[in-house]
Amino acid sequence: MPIADRIGDHQARCLPHLLTLRMLARDDAEAPFPWLIGTQVAEATVAILAEAEAAGREARAATGGGPDTGIFLGVRLTRLATAADDAIAAAEAGEYTHLRRHLHRFEVLTSAIWTVQD
């Protein structure tokens, strides 16, 4: 299977999780159970991070895995993990305005990683 197809598979497995995050970010009503939203945000972001990391490993292997590629993707994954942590913290604190902002940033960074890996 070509590398583009394998990376595409990782992207496809992220879609349900991205949709969950979009639904949580668009909800204008404050949720009565912030710990539940925190759990949903954590589960979705962890799954997306895992797929992005797996796709990054495959991309590095396909390109020869030079140090520059590893550093570049590593920095992007660190930014994505930080955005995930920020979103989880905002959800657990019941800060829904901040949650929406952090989820938007997480989605933008996820899209950027897929663009680089493509």
Residue pairs with C-beta under 8 A, 6 or more apart in sequence:
3 58
3 59
3 62
4 118
6 55
6 58
7 55
7 58
7 59
7 114
7 117
7 118
10 51
10 52
10 54
10 55
10 58
11 51
11 55
11 114
13 47
13 51
14 47
14 48
14 51
14 52
14 110
17 43
17 44
17 45
17 47
17 48
18 44
18 48
18 107
18 110
20 40
20 44
21 41
21 44
21 45
21 87
21 103
21 106
21 107
22 103
22 107
24 37
24 40
24 41
24 91
24 99
24 103
25 99
25 100
25 103
25 104
26 100
27 96
30 94
30 96
31 37
31 94
31 96
34 91
34 92
34 93
34 94
35 92
37 91
37 92
37 99
38 88
38 91
38 92
40 91
41 84
41 87
41 88
41 91
41 99
41 103
42 84
42 88
42 91
45 84
45 87
45 88
45 106
46 84
48 80
48 84
48 106
48 110
49 77
49 80
49 81
49 84
52 77
52 80
52 110
52 113
52 114
53 77
55 113
55 114
55 117
56 73
56 77
56 113
56 117
59 69
59 73
59 117
60 69
60 70
60 73
63 69
72 116
73 113
73 116
73 117
76 109
76 112
76 113
76 116
77 113
79 109
80 106
80 109
80 110
80 113
83 102
83 105
83 106
83 109
84 106
86 98
86 102
86 105
87 99
87 102
87 103
87 106
90 96
90 98
90 99
90 101
90 102
91 99
